[in-house]
Amino acid sequence: MASSIDSPTMTRELLPLDVREILDFFLRRWKLVCSIAALTFAAFVAAAYLLPPSYTGVAQVLLDAPIDYMTPQDYSNSDFADNSTFIESQIAVLRSTSLLQKVVDSEKLTEDPKIGPGALIWLQGALGVSRVGLADVIEISVTAYDPGKAASLANAISQAYLADRVRSRYEGAKKASTWLS
C-alpha cells in the first residue's frame, strides 16, 4: 500500500512573467490572435449594420415640495414627511398605466406602423424614470426609433404629468372651497 508520503510531488516555482515570454507566446500563435481579432471586428461591424439605431429623448421635471400645497395638519399626518417618499410616489405616477395611456391616445401611437396596437406596452418598455441626484428633479427618458419621436414622447409624458398635477390640485382646492362654504 503506497501512501501519499511515498510518492514525490513536483512543484514548480512561480517566476515573474517576462516580457519576452509574452511576446514569444503571441508570435508563436499569431494566426490565432489575428483570427480572433478579425472575427471580433467582423462581429462588431455586423452588429452596427444589423441593429436598428435607437434614440433617447429626455425631459426633466422640477417637483414642488409637498409642503408647498399641503396644510400643516395634512403634512404632519402624511407619509410625505420624508421627501424621498414623495419623489418615489411621483415616479410611480409617471410610470402608471393611466398616465401613459393618455400619452398613447394624445400622440396616436396605435396608428404608428412601427409601434402598432401594443403601444402602451411598448411605451412602458421604452420609458425610463429616475431621480436626478438628490434634487427634487425627475428625469423622464424615452428610447425610440426616431429622434423626433423620442423627444416628443418624453415631452408628452412630462406635459401629461404636469396637467394631471394641476388637475388634482384644482380638484383639491375645489373640494376645500366647497367644504369651507
C-alpha positions as CSV (number, residue, x, y, z in Angstrom):
1,M,0.0,0.0,0.0
2,A,1.5,3.3,-1.1
3,S,0.9,6.4,1.0
4,S,1.0,9.9,-0.1
5,I,4.3,10.3,1.6
6,D,5.9,7.7,-0.6
7,S,5.1,9.5,-3.9
8,P,7.2,12.5,-4.6
9,T,5.4,15.6,-5.9
10,M,6.8,18.0,-8.4
11,T,6.4,21.7,-7.6
12,R,7.0,24.4,-10.0
13,E,8.4,27.6,-8.7
14,L,6.3,30.6,-9.8
15,L,8.6,33.0,-11.5
16,P,7.7,36.5,-12.5
17,L,6.5,36.8,-16.1
18,D,9.0,38.1,-18.6
19,V,8.0,40.4,-21.4
20,R,10.0,38.3,-23.9
21,E,7.9,35.2,-22.9
22,I,4.7,37.1,-23.5
23,L,5.9,38.3,-26.9
24,D,7.1,34.8,-27.8
25,F,3.6,33.4,-26.9
26,F,1.9,35.8,-29.2
27,L,4.4,35.4,-32.0
28,R,4.0,31.6,-31.9
29,R,0.3,32.0,-32.1
30,W,0.0,35.0,-34.4
31,K,-2.5,33.2,-36.7
32,L,-4.9,32.5,-33.7
33,V,-4.5,36.1,-32.4
34,C,-5.2,37.7,-35.8
35,S,-8.2,35.4,-36.5
36,I,-9.8,36.2,-33.1
37,A,-9.2,40.0,-33.7
38,A,-10.7,39.7,-37.2
39,L,-13.7,37.8,-36.0
40,T,-14.4,40.2,-33.2
41,F,-14.1,43.2,-35.6
42,A,-16.4,41.5,-38.1
43,A,-19.0,40.8,-35.3
44,F,-19.0,44.5,-34.3
45,V,-19.3,45.7,-37.9
46,A,-22.2,43.3,-38.5
47,A,-23.9,44.4,-35.3
48,A,-23.5,48.0,-36.3
49,Y,-25.3,47.4,-39.6
50,L,-27.9,45.0,-38.4
51,L,-29.1,46.6,-35.2
52,P,-31.6,49.4,-35.8
53,P,-30.5,52.8,-34.3
54,S,-32.2,54.0,-31.2
55,Y,-32.5,57.5,-29.9
56,T,-33.3,58.7,-26.4
57,G,-35.4,61.8,-25.7
58,V,-35.0,63.3,-22.2
59,A,-37.2,65.7,-20.2
60,Q,-36.8,66.9,-16.7
61,V,-39.5,67.9,-14.3
62,L,-38.8,70.0,-11.2
63,L,-41.2,68.9,-8.4
64,D,-42.8,71.2,-5.9
65,A,-42.2,70.1,-2.3
66,P,-45.4,68.7,-0.9
67,I,-45.3,71.3,1.9
68,D,-46.0,74.0,-0.8
69,Y,-49.6,72.8,-1.3
70,M,-50.5,70.9,1.9
71,T,-51.8,72.3,5.1
72,P,-49.7,71.9,8.2
73,Q,-52.1,69.3,9.6
74,D,-52.0,67.3,6.3
75,Y,-48.2,67.5,6.3
76,S,-47.8,66.2,9.8
77,N,-50.2,63.3,9.2
78,S,-48.8,62.5,5.8
79,D,-46.5,59.8,4.6
80,F,-44.8,62.5,2.6
81,A,-42.9,63.9,5.6
82,D,-39.9,62.3,4.0
83,N,-39.1,64.0,0.7
84,S,-37.7,60.8,-0.9
85,T,-41.1,59.0,-0.3
86,F,-42.8,61.9,-2.1
87,I,-40.4,61.7,-5.0
88,E,-40.7,57.9,-5.3
89,S,-44.5,58.2,-5.4
90,Q,-44.3,60.8,-8.2
91,I,-42.0,58.4,-10.1
92,A,-44.7,55.7,-9.7
93,V,-47.3,58.1,-11.0
94,L,-45.1,58.8,-14.1
95,R,-44.9,55.1,-14.8
96,S,-48.6,54.5,-14.2
97,T,-50.7,52.9,-16.9
98,S,-53.4,55.6,-16.7
99,L,-50.9,58.4,-17.4
100,L,-49.1,56.5,-20.2
101,Q,-52.5,55.6,-21.8
102,K,-53.2,59.4,-22.0
103,V,-49.9,59.8,-23.9
104,V,-50.7,56.9,-26.2
105,D,-54.0,58.5,-27.0
106,S,-52.8,62.0,-27.4
107,E,-49.8,61.0,-29.5
108,K,-51.8,58.5,-31.5
109,L,-49.2,55.8,-31.0
110,T,-51.6,53.0,-32.0
111,E,-51.7,54.4,-35.5
112,D,-47.9,54.4,-35.8
113,P,-47.0,51.5,-38.1
114,K,-43.7,50.8,-36.2
115,I,-45.4,50.6,-32.9
116,G,-49.0,49.4,-33.6
117,P,-51.7,48.2,-31.2
118,G,-49.3,47.3,-28.4
119,A,-48.4,50.9,-28.0
120,L,-48.9,51.0,-24.2
121,I,-46.7,48.0,-23.6
122,W,-44.1,49.4,-26.0
123,L,-44.1,52.8,-24.2
124,Q,-43.8,51.2,-20.8
125,G,-40.7,49.4,-22.1
126,A,-39.2,52.5,-23.7
127,L,-39.8,54.7,-20.7
128,G,-37.1,55.4,-18.1
129,V,-37.9,57.5,-15.0
130,S,-35.3,58.4,-12.4
131,R,-34.4,61.0,-9.8
132,V,-31.6,63.3,-10.6
133,G,-29.1,63.0,-7.8
134,L,-30.6,64.2,-4.5
135,A,-32.5,67.1,-6.1
136,D,-36.3,67.4,-6.5
137,V,-35.9,66.7,-10.2
138,I,-37.2,63.7,-12.1
139,E,-35.7,62.8,-15.4
140,I,-38.0,61.2,-18.0
141,S,-36.3,59.3,-20.9
142,V,-37.9,57.6,-23.8
143,T,-36.0,55.5,-26.3
144,A,-37.4,55.2,-29.8
145,Y,-36.5,54.5,-33.4
146,D,-36.7,58.2,-34.4
147,P,-35.1,61.2,-32.5
148,G,-38.1,63.4,-33.0
149,K,-40.5,60.7,-31.8
150,A,-38.3,60.1,-28.7
151,A,-38.2,63.8,-27.8
152,S,-41.9,64.3,-28.4
153,L,-42.9,61.3,-26.3
154,A,-40.6,62.5,-23.4
155,N,-42.2,65.9,-23.6
156,A,-45.7,64.5,-23.9
157,I,-45.3,62.4,-20.8
158,S,-44.0,65.4,-18.8
159,Q,-46.9,67.5,-20.1
160,A,-49.4,64.8,-19.2
161,Y,-47.9,64.5,-15.7
162,L,-48.0,68.3,-15.1
163,A,-51.6,68.5,-16.4
164,D,-52.5,65.7,-14.0
165,R,-50.9,67.5,-11.1
166,V,-52.7,70.8,-11.9
167,R,-56.0,69.0,-12.3
168,S,-55.6,67.2,-9.0
169,R,-54.6,70.5,-7.2
170,Y,-57.7,72.2,-8.8
171,E,-60.0,69.4,-7.6
172,G,-58.5,69.6,-4.1
173,A,-58.9,73.3,-4.0
174,K,-62.5,73.0,-5.3
175,K,-63.4,70.4,-2.6
176,A,-61.8,72.6,0.1
177,S,-63.7,75.7,-1.0
178,T,-67.0,73.6,-1.1
179,W,-66.3,72.3,2.4
180,L,-65.5,75.8,3.7
181,S,-68.6,77.5,2.2
